[in-house]
Amino acid sequence: MELLLVVLAAFGQRDWSAALAAGDYRGAWSEATALADPARRARAEAEIRYQAGDPAGALAAAEAGLAQSPGELELLFYAAGAALWLQEA
């Protein structure tokens, strides 16, 4: 996996999801916040925060994205999952 990340980085194709898969939360966040599309950025931020153990942040990011793109099912997934997580806490 690390070799793949090195190769992708060398060709400038490393993205937030590859960094997140490698456990590089800081790198994933840096890549995600640079996304130009607000819906893609919100989805990335919601997933990163969710995997990092921040359900309140994941919910906020997902809600912000859903306000702009209500049809994004992945944002709905993270919003619902984070809301359930917070309810259990």
N, C-alpha and C positions, 0 to 999 in steps of 0.2 A: 504494500500500500504506500509506503514512504517513497519508493522508487517512482511510482505513478505520480505522486504529488510533486516530486522534484522535476520530472519530465514536463508535467503540465505547467509548472511555474516557469520553467525555462522557455516555454513557448508562449508565455503570457496568457494561458488559458485557465489558470487556477481561479476558482470562484469560491463564494462563501460556503457552498455545500461541501466542497472538498475539504476546506479548512475545518468545517464543523465535524465532518466524518473522522478527521484526524485528531479531534479533540482540541483543536486550536481555536478557542472561543474568541480570543482577541483578534486573531486574523480573520475569522469569519465575520465578526462584527465590523471590522474595518472594510471588508469587501462589501458587506450588505449595505452599509450606510452610504456607499458610493453609487449604488444603483440609481439610475435616473427615473425609472418607472415607480411611482408611489405604491402601487399594488404589489409589485415584486419586492420592493423594499420592506413593506409591512409584513409580507409573508415570511421573508427571511428573518426579520427581527423577531417575529412571533415564534418561529421555530427555534431560533438560537436561544431566546429567553426561556422557552419551555424546556429545552434540553439542558439548559444551565440551572434549572430548578427555580425559576422566577415566574410562578404562575400569574402573579399580578401584572408583571411587565408583559408577559405573553398575551394576557387578556387585553391589556391596553393597546398593544400593537395590532392585534387582530381586529379589535373594534375600530381602530382608526382606518385600517385597510378596508374593512367591510363598509365603512361609511362612503368610501370612494368606489369600491368594486363589490357590491353586494352579492354578486354571483360567484365569487371565488370560494369554492368549496374547501380548499385547504385552510383559508382564513377562518371559515366557520368551524372546521375541525379543531383548530387551536383555540378558538374562542370558547367552544363548548368544553373541551378538555380542561382548559385552565379554570373555567368557572366551576366545574365539578371538583377539581383539585382544591380550589379555595373553599368550597362548601364543606369538604371533608376536614379541612384544617381547623 
